[in-house]
Amino acid sequence: MPAANDIRRGQVIKFNGEAHLVMETQHRTPGNLRAFVQVKMRNLRYGKALDQRFASTENIEVLPTERKTLEFSYADRGTFAFIDPETFEQIELSEETLGDVKNYLSAGGKVEVLYVDELPLTVDLPSTVTLKVIESADGIKGDTASNVQKPARLETGLIVQVPLFIKEGEIIKVSTADGSYLGRS
């Protein structure tokens, strides 16, 4: 097992029996005290972030990880199916595993899945996705005050504030970070 000095950003470690993703590490040597490593990490099961201090020589278990790019295929009763484009293997993930990611999934959309010990744990989206507007009220002619927006329902059920000129059937870009409208596709 590697020492705490060898822990790097992006690795997954086992802490208190749970898998944690290392987000940041700092090696510190305060004055005439012993060196330590300050690690900022996120629990992959609950999403909670925490800071932890390890002695620099303390052994830490690093879990084997793998990242795969998968394509979203379909959703059925709270289960979301993805296909590996290289092996054509189908993987099903629950609604709980996906969380808010499900609001940005459209057929053929690509996501990156982090596997820990060959189990899919987290799903990362690209920074923007393109989605179709399926329901939107018509803008009123002459209502052209600056930055007036209206709600629009997208194909995934997500509701986004869009400018008045966006109509039903249009394809728009949406930020996956905050769910905001970015422009037409």
Buried (B, 14 or more C-beta within 10 A) or exposed (E): EEBBBBBEEEBBBBBEEEBBBBEEBEEEEEEEEEEBBBBBBBBBEEEEEEEBEBEBEBEBEBBEBEEBEBBBBEBEEEEBBBBBEEEEEEBEBEEEBBEEBBBBBBEEBEBEBBBBEEEBBBBEBEEBBBBBBEEBEEBEEEEEEEEEEBEBBBBBEBEBEBBBEBEEEBEBBBBBEEBEBBEEE
